[in-house]
């Protein structure tokens, strides 16, 4: 599995932006069958930055309703990657 298959996309939310500004954490959506070491290797290969720490969270699907119709949003596996002091990843303009 290549590094681009492991890291699906960066997650840009208010909480993720706050984590990036305050603690130098970057959040990515990752493939369902990856682990911490694979995510760390993928970040190092794509962005040329060795992460300090990697945390992974499996989110469960939530039920959403629109009128009388209900459904579920998809389950996502997220990885929070802590970058070394002074290193940044520009997820808004990144075209690596």
Secondary structure as UniProt FT lines:
FT   HELIX           3..6
FT   STRAND          7..10
FT   HELIX           14..23
FT   STRAND          25..30
FT   TURN            32..33
FT   HELIX           36..47
FT   STRAND          53..59
FT   STRAND          63..66
FT   TURN            67..68
FT   STRAND          69..72
FT   STRAND          76..82
FT   TURN            85..86
//
